[in-house]
Amino acid sequence: MDAPAPGPGEVPEDPFALHNSASAVLDDHGRVVGWSDRAQEHLGYRPDEVLGRTALDFLSDPVDREALRDAVAACERDRGRSGVLHVRHRSGRPVELGFRARPVVRAGSTREWYLVFAPAQEVRRWETDRSVLDGLFRRSPIGLSVHAPDLSILRINRALARFTRLSPAEIRSRRIGDFLIGPDLQTIETRLRRVLETGTPLIFTEQPCRLRSDPGRERVVSVSAFRMEDPSGEILGVTQLVEDVTDRYRARRRLALLNRASALIGTTLDLDRTTRELADVAVPDLADAVSVDLLESVARGDETAEEGSGAVRRMAAHSIVEEALGVMRSVGEVFHFDPRTPQARCLAEQQPILEPVLLSSPGWYFRDPERTRRALGLNAHSLIVVPLTARGLLLGLLSLWRAERPEPFEEDDLTLAEEFAARAALCIDNARRYTQQHQAALTLQRSLLPQALPEYSAVEVAHLYLPADPATGVGGDWFDVIPLSGARVALVVGDVVGHGLHAAATMGRLRTAVHTLAGLDYAPDEVLSHLDDLVVRLAAEQEPADGGSRGRQIVGATCLYAVYDPISRRCTLARAGHSSPAVVTSDGAVSLPDLPEGPPLGLGGLPFESAELELAEGSLLALYTNGLVGARGLDPDEGLDRLREVLSRPGRSPAETCADVQAALLPEHPPDDVALLLARTRVLAPERVASWELPAEPAAAARARHLAETTLTGWGLEELAFTTELVVSELVTNAYRYGGGGSVTLRLIRDRSLICEVSDGSSTAPHLRRARTTDEGGRGLFLVAQLTERWGTRYTRDGKTVWTEFPLTAGES
């Protein structure tokens, strides 16, 4: 009977083993002289039925007898044979047997034949297993080694022997340490001992595998191992299968590096940080040291980049060896590459350059031999230079060195460097474009808002401006401090609907209009009326030509306009849809004056009203936009309460108060534009102002000249007396002639300039004109304009005031 087939995972036993096989002995004439029990099991014949009979007579079918005779003849010729025979069972059914036959010589030179046979299926299965085992050792591309319990090598296959450059026979009884270097040896021996101790197999575990014969070459292998046991469970050793997966490992590492580069490069739009991220990604996975150099024009964020080997700026440098940073050029340094260096060639040709062995490529050290000597002292031996290009624009280059890692750069490394340099270049170009746009936005902001406010006699000011869009740096809120005639000052805060460049452009137009209207000395309510007309016109300009809403921007604004007079201490205010200012007394009391609330600018046709406050010296005016009190998600009333609390702290300058307000009310990036203007009022001392009311009569001019001369002498300004007398005489004469009667008021103010004002009850505006040579008059205002620094007219409820200013030196004011 056939032996049962082995179960899954079981190793078939040798079918010709003594305890498995059937056997028979034939004499030299083919008669059976020996018959085993297993022979009876396989063929059904008892010993007494076959002993002495010729085997061909009872084992062969007549149709197979010729094949059996051929097998016997071959056995005679070859003195033994093995193979498969078709014989007949006692029951008559055919049986296929695998057999081995060998001649045996007895005493007396009698020859017999010893036969061993087993079912052919078992023989074929065993032969297949033997073929597999032979293939593993002779033809398999995967390395195989068999180790004794002490991990000495019992046998290895040819694939593994190629790594050692020894034959399999020469390796027998050696140890793993004869071939691997220290750290890699410890790793594999630790893992194999764990397999021996636990019986748990090792499956596809990767590890570095550097050979003593070639320690500079990176190699990674995948190891699987299992424990060997005999049928009784005794441990015979461990077998490991070793596959070289270096290429697969490098490909996976390259992919991981690209993924890492995608995640870590370009996290911000800051050019410096983006280049540092590029350097950090490349070290140590690809190189031991790296530098990133951008064309100087690119580093500045210019619109166009200079191509070729021009000036470059070192943006980032990174190395695993600290001493290398001392050899490399410093970050921020601007320099030129020698035309013979790989870097210069890379910039000129915009092609990557691979220098596997630096010593055989001398061009890399041109221009700085001393730096080269120090680099070689640090074992720098291989170089890759890759251009950084994006959207067809050359931005700079990336240089990578190897020093600690012994293997040189290869073509695969160059491909990898090109891939992540290309990705990084896009991020760098985005950062460059952002830098470009940000600088343009900052330039716009600087041009639209006052940057450094001068000193004013009327007020001490501080300001805060924060746009909601930090990317552009501009917004629709604005503030202004505008000097007016008579030592007065205009304080302005406004808020244009929306954010960003469109709102900023509208704000710029409104601010320009405010300056023009302030120069005309309009009252606050009149200023707002003219601004309202302007916003209506701006809104009309935004209407699309086809009448639709496509591309339309909402135009609207609020504004608070205040004029403070340091002589009268009066402040005239008007607002258009804007919050009332906060007024803080010198002792810290905070109030919000109830001002007439005009409509927002842009509604058109609605009136604005002014209100007048009298402020004590040292009062603090706080003008702000609604973004200040609505930040941090506060309710406007909560924001006002917090603003009151900060403003009420006494003993601080406006600049200190401004900083406290920002810390208490504003996050780092407010959701809305914020403008804050703080102004502490001053009062012009009475002794610096002189005023007289003169009758409108012919002698008024002479009286005015005398008063001016006496006053200026008392102020120590005698050198201005003559000029001032001429101007006063002309202005008072005009007031007498054209003022329509009533009195004339003369006022002299000694401020940062000498101010002369003449007021009358007429609203007739004086006009400057150039008199013809035949005219007898008409040159008065022309002389006034020539003798003074500035002059102008402002209208009051009771008439007009013509004013002039004379410059004073620092010691005179």
Helices and strands as residue ranges (DSSP letters): E 22-27, E 32-35, H 37-43, H 47-50, H 55-59, G 62-64, H 65-78, E 81-88, E 94-105, E 111-119, H 120-138, E 143-147, E 153-156, H 158-164, H 168-171, G 176-178, H 182-198, E 202-208, E 220-229, E 235-244, H 246-264, H 271-282, E 289-295, H 296-300, E 312-319, H 322-327, E 334-335, H 342-349, E 353-355, G 358-360, G 362-365, H 369-377, E 382-390, E 393-402, H 411-448, E 459-466, E 477-483, G 485-487, E 489-496, H 500-519, H 524-541, E 557-565, E 570-576, E 582-584, E 590-591, E 597-598, E 610-614, E 620-624, H 626-629, G 631-633, H 636-647, H 654-665, E 674-681, G 686-688, E 689-694, H 700-714, G 718-720, H 721-738, E 744-750, E 753-760, H 780-787, E 790-796, E 799-807
